[in-house]
């Protein structure tokens, strides 16, 4: 079985402006995803807004530079993730298709295989 990281990204302003009904739909979709995936979900969390991120980079002199906020200024930010274990990508796509963010219009889901270091 392989591990896959499902990254949920979207427009944080639109997430913040969601109506109670939209939030309920989102929560129900995440519940359906977790129920369908069962023990395949190894971890999953919602993230704080990108504005509270801390970015580390090396400056031209080799010193670590610490910056408040995300590295890139983009409209979309990672808002959460799931780490799942599945037999193949097709299974992950089938499960991730249940997530609200796939069809919300202002967000999306990225699936990335985790490198097996073993």
C-alpha positions in Angstrom: 0.0 0.0 0.0 1.2 3.5 -0.8 0.7 6.7 1.1 -0.7 9.8 -0.5 -1.0 13.4 0.7 -4.2 15.1 -0.3 -3.7 18.9 -0.2 -6.8 21.0 0.0 -6.3 24.5 -1.4 -8.5 27.5 -2.2 -9.3 31.2 -1.7 -9.2 31.9 2.0 -11.4 34.9 1.6 -14.1 32.8 0.1 -13.7 30.1 2.8 -14.1 32.8 5.4 -17.3 34.2 3.7 -19.0 30.8 3.5 -22.6 30.7 4.7 -23.8 28.3 7.4 -25.3 26.2 4.7 -22.1 26.0 2.7 -20.1 25.2 5.9 -22.6 22.4 6.6 -22.2 21.0 3.1 -18.4 21.1 3.4 -18.5 19.4 6.8 -20.9 16.7 5.5 -18.6 16.1 2.5 -15.6 15.7 4.8 -17.5 13.3 7.0 -18.5 11.3 3.9 -14.9 11.2 2.8 -13.7 10.0 6.2 -16.4 7.4 6.5 -15.6 6.0 3.0 -11.9 6.0 3.6 -12.1 4.5 7.1 -8.8 3.4 8.5 -7.0 4.5 5.3 -7.0 8.0 6.7 -3.7 8.2 8.7 -4.0 11.9 9.5 -5.8 15.0 8.5 -6.1 18.5 9.8 -7.4 21.9 8.9 -4.7 24.6 8.8 -4.7 28.1 10.2 -4.8 30.9 7.5 -1.6 31.4 5.5 -1.2 34.9 7.1 0.0 33.2 10.3 2.6 31.0 8.4 6.3 31.4 9.0 8.6 30.9 6.1 12.3 30.1 6.3 14.8 30.7 3.5 18.5 31.2 3.3 19.5 34.7 2.3 22.4 35.4 -0.2 24.9 35.3 2.8 23.8 31.8 3.9 21.9 33.0 6.9 18.4 31.8 7.6 15.9 34.5 6.9 12.5 34.3 8.7 9.5 35.8 7.1 6.0 36.2 8.5 3.4 34.8 6.1 3.6 32.4 3.1 6.6 32.4 0.7 4.4 33.1 -2.3 1.7 35.7 -2.5 -1.1 33.8 -4.2 -4.8 33.9 -4.2 -5.0 30.2 -3.2 -3.5 28.8 0.0 -3.3 25.3 1.5 -6.1 25.1 4.0 -5.8 21.5 5.1 -4.7 18.0 4.2 -5.3 14.3 4.6 -2.6 11.6 4.7 -4.1 8.3 3.5 -2.9 4.9 2.6 -4.4 3.3 -0.5 -3.6 0.5 -3.0 -3.4 2.9 -5.9 -4.0 6.4 -7.3 -7.4 5.4 -8.7 -8.6 4.7 -5.2 -7.4 8.0 -3.9 -9.1 9.9 -6.7 -12.3 8.1 -6.0 -12.2 9.0 -2.3 -10.9 12.6 -2.8 -13.7 13.3 -5.3 -16.1 13.3 -2.4 -14.4 16.4 -0.9 -16.4 19.6 -1.0 -13.5 21.6 -2.3 -13.3 19.6 -5.5 -16.5 21.2 -6.7 -16.7 24.5 -4.8 -15.3 26.5 -7.7 -12.8 28.6 -5.7 -10.8 25.7 -4.4 -9.3 22.3 -5.4 -7.6 19.2 -4.2 -4.0 18.1 -5.1 -3.0 14.5 -4.6 0.7 13.7 -4.2 2.3 10.3 -3.6 4.6 10.2 -0.6 8.1 8.9 -1.4 8.7 5.6 0.2 12.1 5.9 1.9 12.1 2.2 3.1 
